[in-house]
Amino acid sequence: YSWQFVTEETPGQVQYEYAVEFAELLEEKTDGRVSMNVRDFGSLGSEVDQVEQLQQGILEFGIISPGFTGGLVPEGQVFSLQFFFPDDQEVTQQILNESVALNEKLAAFYEAQNIKPLAFMSEGAMQWTGNSPLRSPDDFNGFKMRTQESPLMLQTYGAYGADPQALSWSELYTSLDRSVVDGQENPIFFIQDASFHEVQDHMTISNHNTYVAMVTVNNDLYESLPEDIQAAIHETIDEMRPRGFEIQQQLNADLLDEIKNDEANPTEVYELTEEERAAFREIQEPIHQFFRDEIVGDEGREMFDLLVEEIAEYQE
Ligand code: 6CS
């Protein structure tokens, strides 16, 4: 088997580093029956183009962000909800690993689109950057916020009074530089590695969401594989779980220091207090309910209700 593995990121970033280690481990476990080619982001088009190629089986494996499948699998927009998963990244990763709502129910919605999620991984807590300070919901009034292609994500920023706009990240540096947009959200490692801090004056440690990506395989391909290869894929996924977490933790910690110490590109880093976060949370909570009641159907509601129960259990 000779497979292409695409990610939405470049060398030195979480998805890419994960994919390289995953590929090596799977090749080793299958004694070379599988060979994987990790592709660089960009050569195959945008994040959305990659999802389509994965659906068609032109690409076999991919790491994709649910934010780029909002139209295709509305249920996946659960990851666009702010202040929904626990702040504690380890607890959230444990939920991502073990949740039946996500690994069975949400996975089935993707499988219906010929994409099989094998794992959900945190790339770290999300932070805001802007060309002006972002400390209260009012600061978002009229703010041109860049988001991924998810209708619900646009709505979460609309609720703060922002003027959100969906873009591929390949266009984001230039768009920030030229003030086509005023700000964006991402985990710290990505803000530094994509150099967004060079064209933004402020960074807010808001921890308003966890950046979740999915490790996926084309479903038809997966179903056609012999059992021993399927088993090797799942073993690789399981062994990579702690590695994925370590990769993001390390990169997020190291690159925060890089941003703070970058004298050529000064960025004011401000950490929201719990009280300040509460003002944002209050605006987002009705959107959790809106997702449940208006965005998804009956099966999506079952998934959501189960996930809410699971989160409550893990938080205890
Ligand atoms: O902001 C984005 O769209 C990109 N952010 C991350 C952390 N990974 C890939 C994604 O396309």
Residues whose N, C-alpha, C, O or C-beta is under 5 A from the ligand:
A	BS01	6CS	E8 E47 W169 E185 N186 F190
